[in-house]
Amino acid sequence: MLAIIFISLQQILEIMNINFNTTLFAIYGICFGANYWNSNMDDDFGETDLTGETEHCLQFFIAVLGISFVWFTQDEA
């Protein structure tokens, strides 16, 4: 059931031309919650971003299973 949803979601996003990745992973223990991160949250330490993209990651943790959604957006000029 979940696989059908994720495959359908990826097909829709491919049509919309969005670079999108989904990963399922095991959690060693029990965890419930959500996590969001993007590459603008990191310290730059004087480095310049040559790609012009921002990476986003949204994760959901449900007991012993986690799912991660990763996508990229173009930075505004």
Secondary structure, 3 states (H helix, E strand, C coil): CHHHHHHHHHHHHHHCCCCEEEEEEEEEEEEEEEEEEEHHHCCCCCCCCCCCEEEEEEEEEEEEEEEEEEEEEECCC
